[in-house]
């Protein structure tokens, strides 16, 4: 079966099932929707700063919660009334299951095996949701009480300033304690260290000194996993989620290629953080770094498809844009597609009610993607080391009479079909016509097709279309050259294949 890994976060299930009567059978049955799909691994995330089970070493999400108290009780007092009601759905459901003696993670692990799906755990290594509100219910007492252990204790201008500093031994020991508990408590097939929640683990300027510390931490986890696989009688694999580009990963203290060469990790998941799906990750560079190792390469698909960093507003992926990203990565030789934030409701792709199951049966294989409409959208990398120069392909700034170039990787070119180039115009649309805009793909002129409204997702500004000659299209990268007679900014570039 073609491989897809799917990550289920630590709050979604509890919040979205808060109004249901839950017993062990109903909780376990959540897994069943992934049977008979291409999902062969479920990665269950049991923690942010707190756990969603009754941990003995970290605070459970319901610590200091009064189930009979009002919505403005001390644990929730920093939230708005609506925020408190939403938070309580997660907290109360997790608490209620624990009171019933129901451990969802143990049930999901067992049910996954029953359904032929490999159960993993995914530990968030430095989750800092809502740290702009130090009193928020989601934070651990350890984090609140120890500001000296934070990454940037002298200022607060962004959430990552308040991440834990793994350069301090006490921080590493605290997180290793949860690793030990997870491996002892749960009979999983693998453990993922999710370094991309939230990706910043050392004080600025100390990342190089920190890299050996994360490598040693990973080695300790590998030793624990090896010991438990002897006791369990089956392999326990180790994975790590890291930034999409090797240099950025290293500059943030994640020496992932060393982890692979030392045999510490069985898989690397290269991924953006959150802001957008990254449709052009440097797959080939990672493959060269992993030569002569046994480490598998997976690409992480995020939920959103924003075209450039300053784009405002959410823009979730659709079935066709996910197909496009997956086809590109599979053609470039990745061994696994990994879905993050693609859950069965709320945090979900566009039209999930109709398309979620279809997506899970298609995107793990070029064979099952063949002949299906797909869209290839230019996006950007959203994670950078402190001070690292940041690059984004868009917007293209067109000066009158000048030329601008973009490129789009489309994976394998279908045997036949129709190809259209979609350009979104942030400004300059009033003077943009077939006479004022000339477009070439791989050196071949494209015919002006006029204003268009592509299906969602589509940008918040006007779009125009050009028809690409089928013979001009290449498998892999396609170079797009734009010549504008008027000034314009192009903020959306897409090749749609039908």
PyMOL commands that set and color helices and strands:
alter all, ss='L'
color gray80, all
select helices_A, chain A and resi 12-16+24-34+74-76+81-99+104-114+141-145+147-149+159-162+169-185+207-232+246-251+256-261+283-289+319-331+352-360+366-369+429-431+470-472
alter helices_A, ss='H'
color red, helices_A
select strands_A, chain A and resi 4-8+39-44+118-124+190-194+237-243+267-271+296-301+336-340+374-377+396-398+403-409+419-427+437-441+444-445+447-452+463-468+477-484+488-497
alter strands_A, ss='S'
color yellow, strands_A
deselect
rebuild
show_as cartoon
